[in-house]
Amino acid sequence: MVNKPRRLWMVSGLLIALLMLGPAVMLRMNETHAQTPQSYDGGALVSGKHTPFASGVSSSDAMLASMLAQTGVFTDIQAINLDGVAAVMDGNNIVFSNLRIDSQTTSLDDFLRISFVFNSSNLQLMPTKVEVVSDLGLYLPEEQLFLKDVTTELDLLDPEGESLAPQTTHRMTVGADDVLRLNMESGTLLTMRVNGANDDFNLQVRDPDGNYILNPIFRAGTSWTIFNRPILNSGVHTIRFIPRNNETVTLNVGVHNNNQSTTTEVRSGDSISASLSDWGKDYEKYRIELERGQIVRMSAAGAGVWLKIIDSNGALLSDVTGGELNQRIDATGTYYLIVENDGFDRRRSYSGTVTVEDDEFADQYPSLAEIPAAQQQAQVGQRFTLQLSATNMNTLASDAASSIYSVTGLPPGLEVNEQTGTITGTPTEPGVFPIRAVASNSYGRDRTDFLLTIEGGDGAPTLSFDTFLPVIVRD
């Protein structure tokens, strides 16, 4: 069963002590706000961010530098900045946030989040994932939702450099060489409305690096068209309206940030009143602390309004439109409630109440047993069996179909029987594999994480980095 996360506050020497003495030396810290960066598809960090640091790595950082070198990501480490480093421990998984490393692949301007697994057999932390976070806050790409709080106002300049008010329709005549400049912070949900053009035109919006974020073509007279685009890079974005048939095009245009600037904390019994604009998709967001075994409810929403609940890792747990949101909580932590309009150019509103109550079926949630250390060892070429065990699985005939075990991170040659929870097979590759096992039934779920060491083959086992997520994650 997963331990309740312990919050830790780290200072420079404490991290090194932790590496030598294990989690028992950690101190409690204030809760940190979770971030979910975007995956970098390429298997290596973007180069060109190196800033030399003449003093080199201090002796107190040598152990940490050596451990980070295991990832194969950091080369020629010059300095490690631990100011403001924070960590969260959940079982034997530890995530450090706000690390800064000056190397060939990262600079002290990069804020890193590095995940480790604590190996109790040798009291070492082994890195499993490196993330470069540019302060996006919690972001759900599929939902285009940011939970980061950003300034709502946008700084928009016309081709002459004059300021234009946001969330206002402007009638303008522009040519292919005319450029509007829009300064935005990462975390903005850019909404653009265009209509009334007297010529076909190409709308081009580029980010500060010159990459397109919008590049559609419209015909003259097109009615209102609304775009919602998440902004991942802070800085000046350029907007061009390129006529297709004439020297200039005259049209109506407006911009708006639909990521509201505040995340409101709520508790059971609090009322929510949300006014959602008619500038496309708009939402308001609320943060709430919940415990395993509780049920959270939001009063029913009217047509065109979505109610959503998201966990602190950015997973959408449930959503509903035109009805009541009702969600069981199977893990203690921070959650986010979202009130959102459907984006169909209509002003929406919501008024309701958040209620939290104990689940009368909480004692029917699964409780997954920890894996004994002796069962976390296997040999290449030898048959291996590991039995997962959880309470409240298949206790009712009606629950049999929904009582399943799932496992991520299994090495080649091993598989799990979802009904029995038995992991069997013959490993084919040596290594150290972080495993996550989950037990679920119709009432809830539980999980446990452990390291499976596969010995044999050439050389000592090495940590496998491709089990949960890519090692490198960069927005």
C-alpha positions, 0 to 999 in steps of 0.5 A: 500500500502506498505510504502517504507522501512526506513533504521535505525541505532540503538544503545543500548538505542535507541532500548529500547526507540523504544519499549516504544515509537514506530517507530516514534523515529527511526533514519535513518540508512545506508542500510544493506545487506539482508541475507536469512538463511536456515530453521532449521527443528525441532522447536527448536534451536540447544543446546550446544552453551551456554557460561555463562555470569556472569554479567546477564542482565542489567536493560536497557535490561530487557524490551527487554529480557521480550519481547524476552521471548514471543517467547518461544525460549530464556531461562535464558537470561544472556546478550544482545549485541546490538553493531552494531544492525541495523533494517529495517522498512516496514509498521508495520513490523520491522526486527532487524539484528545482535542482539546477545543474551547469553542464554540457546539456543543461545550464543554471537557467534550467530548473530540473525535476529528477525522479529517483528510486531508493534502493534499500539493499545498498542505500543508494538513490538511483535516477529514473527520469530527468525533467527540464521544467520551464515553470509551466505549472500543471498542464494537460495537453489533451485538455489544453488546461493550465493550472499555472497562475499567469497574468490575464492581461496581454500586451498587444502592439499593432504594426505601428507599435501602438497598444491594442486592448485585449478582449476587444474587437479591432478593425484593421487593414494590414498587408503581408509585411505588417506585423502585430506583436503579442507579448505573452507568458508561458501558461497563457491560453491564447484565444483569437477571434477573426471575422469580416475579412474582405479577402482570403488571407493566411493567418500566421502566428509564430512563437519567440523561436519562430515556430508556427503555433497557428497557420490557417487560411480563411476565405473572405467573409468568414464568420467568427472563428475562435482559436485556443492555443496553449503558450509554452514559451514566454516572450514576444509572438508575431502575428501576420495576416497575409492577403491572398489576392490583394495588397491588403486585407481588412478584418476584425481581430481580437485576442484574449487569455482564457487561463484565469489568473488565480487558482482558488482553494476550496473546502467542503461546503464552499460555494462556487460561482463561475462566469465564463466568457464567450471568447471560446473555451474558458475555465476557472480552477479550484484547488482542494485537498482530499484524502483516500476514502472520501467522495467529492461532489460538485452540484450539477452544471447546466448545458454547455458547462463541463465539470472536471476533476484532475489529480496532482499528476495531471490525470483527468479522473472524470468529467461531466456536462449537464450533471453532477460530478461525483468522484471517489478518492483513492489516494490522499493529495491535492486535486483540482476542480475545473469549471469550463464552458464548451467553447461554442461562442456562448457566455456560460455561468455556473453556481454550485457547492463543493461537498466532501464526505466519507465513502461508506465503501472505503473499507472495500478499496483494495490494499496492496501488500508491499513486495518483500525484498527477497522477491525483488531479485531474479536471474536472466534465463531462470523462471521467475514468479512473483505473486501480487496480493491485495485485500478486497479483490474478487470479494463479491461476485459482481466485482470479479470483472472489475478486480484487476492487477496491472503492472508497468515497467516489467522487463522483457520476458515477464508478464502479469496475469490481470486476474490473479496478480501473478507475474511470471516469465523468464527474464532475458535482460539484466538490469534494475527495473522500477516497477509499479503495481496497481490493484483495482476494483469497482470501489477504488485502487491502490499501488506499490512501487519497487525495484526488480533486479535482474542479475546475469549476463555481462557485467553488473546490473544497470538501471533501466531508464525506459520503464515509466516515461522517457528519461528526458522530458523537456517542454 
